[in-house]
């Protein structure tokens, strides 16, 4: 059973269509939808943490960034086949 569907968006027409389709699927399965929008491209995890601390929203946001960084590192270390996006995420998490 599907409980949660995560759908990324960049604000494009194609992404908006994907959000609509995700909503239709979610209704059929009674799932919740989480929409993710990347605000900063090519920003590393340390960059994001510094930005959060500069504008005073550290706390839970920084903790989430740390948890995501850890998850990316575990996936990268697991030997799971990686495409270009996972390599970018791994490098970003490591501050490269």
Secondary structure by P-SEA (a helix, b strand, c coil): cccbbbbbbcccaaaaaaaaaaaaaaaaacbbbbbbbbccccccaaaaaaaaaaacccaaaaaaaaaaaaaaaaaaaccccccaaaaaaaaaaacc
